[in-house]
Every structure is written in C-alpha cells, then in structure tokens.
Amino acid sequence: MLWITFQIHMMCVSQYLPVNPVIIEAGAYNGIDTEQMVKIWPKSTIYSFEPVAAIYKQLFERVKFYPNVHSFSLALADRDESRPFWVSTFPWGGNSGSSSLLPPKNHLEFDLSKFDQKIDVLGLKLDTWAKWQNVERIDFAWLGMQGFELPMLKASRLSTNIKVIYIEVGFVEMYEGQPIYKDVKDWMLKNDYELKAIDFNEEIALKGRKAIWPGNSILYY
C-alpha cells in the first residue's frame, strides 16, 4: 500500500519533469524510495543523502548497482559545518526513519521512536554541494528531512529554480524549531512556487492540530 501511494505521487510529479531529470533525495534512509525512483525515471540522475552511517550502508548496498544513483553520507543543511544529529531508534532496536538535525519535541507524543543517541554529521548547504559536484540544475527535490527542509531551502539560491519540490511538512513542531506547514507554504508562494497537490486536509492542517501526523505536499515551479 505504501508503494501504491508513492507511485501515485510520483506519477503526479512526472508530468512536470523531463525524461532525464536531475533528482536530489534528502533523507534517503535505506534507499527503498530511491530504488523506486530509478524504476520510474530510468534515465534520471539521482543524488541521495543519508547522514546516519548505519543507514547509509543499507542505502549504498541497495543502490550501488545503479550507475545513475550517487549516494552521500552527509546532511544537506543551512551551514557548512559538522552538526549534532539526533538519531531515532525503534524500541525493539534498529534505526527508524525519524532522525533529524533538530531535537525532538511533539514527535515523542506520536511515535514509539526513541532519540537516545546524538552524533556529529557533516552538513553542507545545497549550493556548496552542487558546486562541489558540478550540478548546475535540479529538476526534482524529494525532501524528507524531518523538519529541516525549509531551513535548507532558505539557505540555497538553487532552491528557487527547482521544477518540482516534494516536501514533507508538519502541522505542529514535531521537532524543536521546526517550521510548520504554513511557514513552508508562505516561503514557497513567496518564491513563485505553486501548490499543486497535497495528501491531507489543508484547513485542518493550518489549525495546527496535534492529532494529525505529518503529510506531504507537492509544489512545482
């Protein structure tokens, strides 16, 4: 069912992309979505980011046979520096998908994930990384950065010229200092993006209801 939902979302995105899109995936986790994107866009070039070493190893092993996928064990951020990173784990062991550059807040009310480990990770601004890798355009940004999506976008010049941004949003501060949905939407509209599709009730989301889990919004330029 999760794959069906993801596939439908990506079909919606596809109509705005070339057949050979340049894709960045921030918060790639273990590469499950990465592998699906390769199948949807076989002529794409995908750059995937996962800063937690144990999870990055899973990502690397999953995508290493795809020549058009390039993985990086670092976090896209708003500054170029080593950063503290809060690692989430399941109560029964193993890394969950909620690790963040921000410390947890309301997240603890929604999820069984624990945040009992903090590590240092390399953080790079999107523009710094792009210059390093000679990436001059980004067609599609898939952002699941657990509350840090907007700070990363604000620190980048490239971010205002991305064709499609698929971004995870929160309706309350799941993490301390996390911009909520209204903040993200305001920035997008200010930078000439148009809200194309959402998978949640926007009226309820704008009220900041704690009872609602984060959704995703698709915005295009």
Buried (B, 14 or more C-beta within 10 A) or exposed (E): EEEEEBEEBBEBBBEBBEEEBBBBBBBBBBBBBBBBBBEBBEEBBBBBBBBBEEBBEBBBEBBEEBEBBBBBBBBBBBEBEEBEBBBBBBEEEEBBBBBBBBBBBBBEEBBEBBBEEEEEBBBBBBBBBBEEEEBEEBBBBBBBBBBBBBBBBEBBEBBBEBBBBBBBBBBBBBBBEBBBBBEBBEBBEEBEBEEBBBEBEBEEBEEBEEEBEBBBBBBBB
